[in-house]
């Protein structure tokens, strides 16, 4: 009799196989912010900001402390997420091109295996998404206020603050989805991208805080040609009117033309009557002006991040309210790292730490131990194969990333076999920001980079003795064997990832 009951139960289970088995596969929400630095997240020990909702993902899941990107710039990072490939393989090496959506992307593979897929928010890949059941995306970079939202057939302007709008569209889609199928949703956030326009409720949120300068803020770039020749400093590059809203043009300025009267009044009252007046009264010049610009930059940046974190909390609460938390993986990541005044900079692009390293946290109930950390070197080309692995789908052979699901599960044997070095290649030159193209290798201890284009040279940094990457050791006596070994490793990685352009430049002394 017992055997009959068991067999009958199994028969009924497999007869209903589609829905029943589908519900055993996890739902996935991947939140991808723009330019959000790990230094601005309290889970990483930030002294600048408190981010309770991103911290909640880490506390209830896993925080990755060496999550890195293969090309530190927005569009190419999204392309690597979609394809699991390096930029030279997916064809999207720099911004403002058209991503080839006819190539295989992981959401299309998930859809073939029964997942409902959606992309909501910032896309910024020069065309319309393919491989998704649903999409509502921002127009280009998108606007912080009253953004234009593009769907498959039309474009609609939606009043409100962009981060709130993305959250609302997400909840609307989740409420309307086919509940018999698991879902995979990517939320593409506009925040925290330049020009850092806070939500009205966050204007002045950090005005009473005197933010500490990074220890490398006054870097003079001695012995580092690339660092000296960039155009991304707070001192020279950051604009008073456009970036810091000092005497902004509210009548003819493009971004303010889409504001409602009440939105424009709130901005005018804050930035013109308070911040611009403070600027005029101070009459700062030289070093004092640079420090004032840093304070204003950071207070706007952190205010924008505050809204981002608040909305992540709304999404987590929504999952709780709908009973979805236990079977939904939540990932938080940024498209790359970002400079918050380190070396006097803002922006990204470099193989250096603040640019290369990105925040990454995963909550996977019942699989990933709450409050754990992963220190292994993981890459954004690993994201797609990992998400596929979570869904029980085999990654295509031509994906260059590797699933780190075993690391999430705390598999010590897998961790011991994991990569000990990563390969990096950045292309976009000369504009914007005049960062020389370069490729290189990063290990736990060393950074070796080959800069090319207008000038050819190498750099070497020892992260053990010089974590801020201030002393270029390339060519220094005593490092010959270290350089030779790193070059052999670098060549092996270049061959492994089939970067023929870089291979042709490897023999330069």
N, C-alpha and C positions, 0 to 999 in steps of 0.2 A: 504493500500500500504506500509506504514512504517513497519507494522508487518511482511509483506512478505519479505521485504528487510532484516530485522533483523534475521528472521528465516533462510533465504537463507545464510546469512553470517555465522550464527552459524553452519549450515550444512556443508558449505565448510571448515570452521575451523576444525571441528572434523573429516571430511573425510581425511583431510591432517594431522590428529592428530599427527602422529609420529614426523615428522620434525618440525612442528610448535610448538608443546608443548615442544619438546626437546630444541628448541632455547630459550624458556622462562626459562629453568633451567640454572643455572650459570655454566660456565666453572670454573675449579679450578686449580690453580698452587700452589703447596706446596713446598716452598724452604726450605730444611732442611740442615743447615750447621753442621759442626762437631767441637765441642769444642769452639764455639764462645761465649765469655762471654758478658753478658749484660753491664758490666763495660767498654767494648770497643765499645759501640754504643752511639753516641751523642744524640739520642732521649731519652736515659736514663740519660742524664746529664754527659756523660763521659768527663773527662778532658784529656783523652789520645788520642782519635781519633775523626775524623769527618767522619760520614758515611751518606752522603746526600741521597743516594738511599734507604737504609733501613729506614732512617728518612722520606723519601717521603711516604713510605707505611704507616707509623704511622700517618703522617700529613694528609694523604688523607683517613685514616681509624681509627683503634682503636689500642692503645698500651696497652698491658696487663702488669701490674706492679707486679702481684703475680702469674705468670705462673711458675709452678713447675713440677718436674719429680718424678716418683715413685721409680726409681732405677737409680742413677746418673752414667750411663756408656753407651757407644755408642750403641752397638748391642742391648742390652735389651730395650733401649729407642726406637729404630726403631721397635722392635717387639711389643712394646706397641702401637705405632702409627698404625701398621697394624691391630692389633687385638682388640684394645680398652680394653685390659686386663692387669692386673698386671703380673709380671714375673713368679710368682709361678703358674699362671693359663695358660699362653701361653707356658711355659716350657723353656723359654730362660732367664735364670737367670744371666749368665755371658758371656763374650766375648769368641770367638774362639770355639763355639759349632756349631751345625747345627740346624738352625731354622726349625721347622716343618711347611713346606709350605702346608701340606695337611689340616691343620686346617683352619676354615673360616677366611678370611681377607677382610677388607672393600672394597678394589678395585674390588674384584671379584663380590661383591654384587652390586657395581655401574655398572659394566659391564653387569650384568643381567638386569639392568634397563636402558640400552641404552647408557651408557657412554662409550666413548673410553678412555682406561686407559694406562698409561705408567709410567715406572720408568727409569730415566736416571741419571747416575752418581754412587756415592758410595752407595753400598748395604751392604756388609760386614756382611752377615748372614750365610755364610758357605755353600751356595747352590745357585741354580738359582731361580729367582722369579717365582711365580705362581699367577694367578689371574689378569695378565696384558695382554693387547693386544700387547704390545711392551715393550721391555726392552733393554737397552745397559748399562752395569754396569762395574765399575772398578773391577780389579782383587784383591780381598781381601781388604786391606787398601787402595790400589791404590797408584800410584806414582804421584808426582807433575809434573814431566817432562816426556813427551813421554809415557803416560800410555798405558797399555794393556786394551782394551775394549772388553768385553765379550758379545756376542749376543746369541740367541737361538742355533745357529749352529756353530759358529766360534769365534775365538779370534783374534783381530787385534791390532797391535801397531799403535797409532796415534801420530804423531809428534806435539809438542806444549805444552803449559802450561795447566794443567788439568782444571782450572776454565774456561778458554777460550773455551776449548774443550767441556765441559759440556754445556756451553751456546750455542755453535754452533750446537751441536746435538739436543738441545732443539728446536732451531729455525727451524732446518731441519725437525724435526718431526711435529712441528706445521704447517709448510708449506705443508706437505704431508698428513696431517690427513684427515679423512672423515668429511667434513664441515657440513654435515647434522646431525651430532650427537654432543652433548656436550662432553667436554673432562675433564679428571682428570689426571693431570701430577704431579709426585713427582720428584723434582730435588734434588738428593743427592750430596751435595758438599763435596769434600775432605777438603777444607779449613775450619777451621784453625788448622788442626791436626798437632801434632808433626811429623817431625822435622822442620816444619816451613820454607819451601823453597820458598822465594818470586819469583814472576814473574821478569824477567830481567828488565823490565821498572820500577820496584819498589825497586830495590836494592838501599839501602842507603836513602830511602824516609824520614826516621826519624832521620838521623844521626845528624842533627843540633839541635835536640830536647833533652833536658835533662829531662827525664821522672821522675815525682815525685814518691817517694817510698810510698806504702800504709802505713797507720798509724800502721798497725799490722805486718809490715814486720819483725821486730825483736822479734816477739812473742817467749816466752820461754816455753809456754805450761804448766805453773804451775797448778797443780790440775786437769790436763786433760790427763789421761793416753793414750787414743787412739791417741790424737794429738801428743803426745811426741814420740810414738812408730811407726810412719809411715815412709815411705821411698819415699817421694815426695817433698823434699826441693830443692830449687834452689842451696843452698849451697852444699849439699852432692850428690844429685841424678842427677842433670842436668849435662850432659857431655859436656866437652869443644869441643871435636873433632866432635862428631856426632850431638849434638843439636845446638852448637854455631858455628860450622864450623871453629874452630881454628886449623890450620894445618890439614885440612881434607885430606883424602887419595883419590886423584883424579885418581890415577892409579889402585888401587885395591878396593876402596870403592864401595859397591854394588849399592848405589843409583846413583852414578856418572857414572857407566858403561853404562847407557842408554842415557846419555847426548850426543847431537851432539857436534862436535868440537867447534862451536861458542858458544853454551850454556856453555860448560865447561870452555872456555876461559873467558867468562864474570864472571862466579863464581870465577874462580881463581884470576882474576884481582881484584875483590872486596874483597873476603874473605882472600885470601892469601897475596896479596900485600898491603892491607889496614888494615883489621881487625886483622889478625894474627900478622902483624908487630906492630900494636898498642899494642896488648897483650904482645908481647915480649919486647917492649920498656918500658911499664909501670912496669912490674915485680911485679904486685900486689900479695899480699898474704892476708890471713885472711879476715877481714871484708871488706877491699877495693876490694878484688877479688870477694866476693859475690855480692857486689853492681855493679861491672862491669858486672858480669854475668847477673844480672837482667836487666841492660840496653840493653845488646845484645839480650837477650831473647825477651824483649818487642819490640824492634825495628824490629826484624824479624817477630814476631807475628803480629804486627800492619801492617807491609808491606804486609803480606799474606792476612790480612783482607781487606786491601785497594783494592786488586784485586777482592776479593769477592764482595765488595760493588759496584765496577765499573761494574762488570758483571750483578749484579742485576739491575743496571741502564739500561744495554743493553736489558734485558728482558722486563722491563717496557716500554722502548722506542719502542720495537718490537710490544708490544700489542697496543700501540698508533697508530703506523704506519699501522697496519692491521685492525684497527677498532674493536679490541677485548676488549678494556679496560672496557667499560660500562657493559659488561656481563661476566666479569671474576673476580672471587675472587682470590686475591693474599695473600698468607700466608708466613710470614717469621718466622722461628724458628731455634733454635739450639737443638741438641740432649740432651743437658743438660747444666748446667753452667760450669764455669772453673775458676781456680785460676790464677790471674795475679799478683802474689807476695804477696797477702794477707796471713798472717801467715807464710810468707817465702816460700809459696808453688807454684807449678803448678799442673796440672791435676784436678781431680774432686772427685767423689765417696761418699762424706760425705752427711749427712743430714743437714749440716751447710749451711748458706745462699748462699755463692758464688757458691757452687756446686749444691745446690737444685734448685735455681731459674734460669730460662732460659729466653732468649729474646723471645718475641712472639708479632707479630703485624699482623693485618688483614685489608686488604682493600676490602670492599664489597660495591661497588657503588650502591646507591639507598636504601641500607638497613642499613649499619652502618654509623653513623654520623661522618663526617670527624673531626679529631683532638680530638676525645674523648678518655677516658681512662677507663679501667676496673681494679679495685683493688681487686676483689674477687679472692679467691684461686682456680685457674684452674690447671688441671693436664694433662699430656700427654696421659693418658688413655681416656681423654675427646675428644681428637682430632678426632678420627675416628667417634664417634657418631655425633659430630658437623658437619663434612664434609658430612655425610650421610643426616643429617637434612637439610643442605643447598640444597641438591639435591632432597629433598622430599621423602627420603627413610627411612623407619622405621629401627632403629638399632635392631639387634638381642637381645633377652632377656638376653643372657649370657654375653653381653658386660658390663664391670664394670664401664666404664666411663659414663658421662652424657653430653648431648649436651648443650653447652653454647651459642647457637644461640640467645636465649632470652636476654642474657647479651649484645651481639653484637647489638641487636636492641634497647638497652637502656631501657629494661623492668624493672622498679623499683621494681615491686612486685616480679619478679623472683629473682632479686638481694637480696632482703630481706630474701628470703627462701634459698638462696644458702649455700653450705657447709661452715662451720666456722673452720673446721680442716681437715687435710689431713694425710694419712698414707703412710709410706715410709719403704722400705726394700732393703738393699744392701747385696750382697752375696760374691763377688769375693775376695778370700783370699787364700794363702798369697801373691801371685804374680799376677800382678805387684803392687808395691807401698805399700804393707803391711798395708792396711787399714782394721781394724777388721770388720767382718760382723756385721750388726746392723739393727734394725728396730725401728720405733718410730712414734711419732705424732708431727705435727707442727700446731699450731694455729696462730692467728694474733700476739699473745704476747709470747707464750711459745714454747720451743722445749724440748721434753722429749725423750731420746733415750736409748735403751737397747743394749749394746754391748755384743757379745757372741763369742764362739769359743775358742781361747786359754785362754781367761780370761772373767769373767762375771761381768759386772758392769753397772750402770746407770749414765746418765748425764742429768742435767736440766739447761736451760738457760732462762733468762728473757730478751726478746728482747727489751722491753721498756727501761730498765735501762742499758742493756748490748747488744747493737745491733751487736757488733763484736764477741759475744760469747766467751768471755775470762774468765768468772768466772763460774765454774761448781757449781751450788747451791744444787745439790743432796746430801742429808744428812745434810744440814745446818738447824739449828734450825729456826722454824717459817714457813717452807715450807711444813709441813706435809699434810695439807689439800689440798694445790695446787697439790702436787704429787699424793695424793689419787684420786683427781678428774680427773687428766690427765690420770692416769692409767685406770680408769673406761672408759673414752673416748677411750683410745687406745684399750682396750679389745673389746669394741663395734665395732670399725673399723676393727679389726682383724677378728671378727666373720662375719661382713658384707662382707668382701672380701675373707673370707674362707681361711685364711692363717694358716693352721693347725700346721705347724712347729713353727711359732711364738706363737701361742696360748699355745703350750706346754711349752714355756719358760716364760710365763707371771707371774708366781707365785714366781719367784726368788726375794728375798728381795732387 
